[in-house]
């Protein structure tokens, strides 16, 4: 009986690991650093997590996980409420429609896919926020955050891939 309970708890934790790791990665973007410019510019680590997990483990990272991550990002950031959730849902739709293209491709192709899809997503988010404020907001901070996110994608995806390969086993799911 005790072994069954332990197996059930382990199975639940394995199923929640993509969401839990995404929460940790998302919150790490809000750790203050000593450089004043970088305290105002944040790469969208949530977008990286959504892209990675929906592409590699859509069975474990579903719409509930995306909505939860978007609400958490909304709670921690000072951005327009719902803007991050909109971006995450848009990224989900984009990946869902192009997922067949990325199956069994090398990392460089997946990275280029992130570069393209995140640019489309961030520009759509910028447009929605600009419409809300009834003026076009400056693109400089958005582009800088985008470039930092693109540069950090290999590192973050390597961490998430390690978590997936080390702690998530398919036979228990």
Protein Blocks (a to p, Z undefined) as FASTA:
>chain_A
ZZmmmmmmmmmmmmmmmmmmmmmmmmmmmpccfblklmmpccdfklmmmmmmmmmmmmlm
cfklmmmmmmmmmmmmmcdehklmmmmmmmmmmmmmmmmmmgopafklmmmmmmmmmmmm
mmmmmmmmmmmnopacdfklmmmmmmmmmmmmmmmmmmmmmmmmmmmcfklZZ
